[in-house]
Amino acid sequence: MKEITGSVNAHRGAIAVDVYPGGALSSLTLTDRALALGPRLLAITILDAVAEATALANQRTKHALRDALTGLGLDSDPAMVERVEATTPQTWRV
């Protein structure tokens, strides 16, 4: 299986982030235009890009795992999954 990442460009390409599933930063690229945003807006824009890239990487992981688990006979009825998830304590959720 190839490495799963999520990549996002923000502020018209001035900021580029790559993350692994779960949000671990793989790379961060900032241009001079990004640095001109100032510290507050730059931080907000980077965090937003990381959150979006994380969601993308996590979704790709879910799809890869679902495909792998289905091939092993470990797939589940969606209604049953929802029922089980409803009983999962909030503190266990990521």
Steps between C-alpha positions, in 0.01 A plus 500: 500500500633844417547768763180689579519877534281805462622808316348849499605830345367811670495872433530451123798267532697711747476223759529127430460229763530123486389288794473136591176352635435641844657833409874443539666759279701357213596832339422869516592747227461875542563762234586866556131575436407273790746670733349838408169390657628580846531256790134472600352447152791276402444277803124480440551419131758229574279339766199505266707342221632232737145423617377465142798286398450283808136444412606399150771261624265349758229446238749335266606272786140404574446410135821298484414314820141440394621349172755284681254387768229421246746273322555318829130458570503756781248740347192595703139597453489886501196505731678278751813717483288808578336321793836398645651846445211656691607305810867604475592746777586846370838483673598207275428686180780661306 
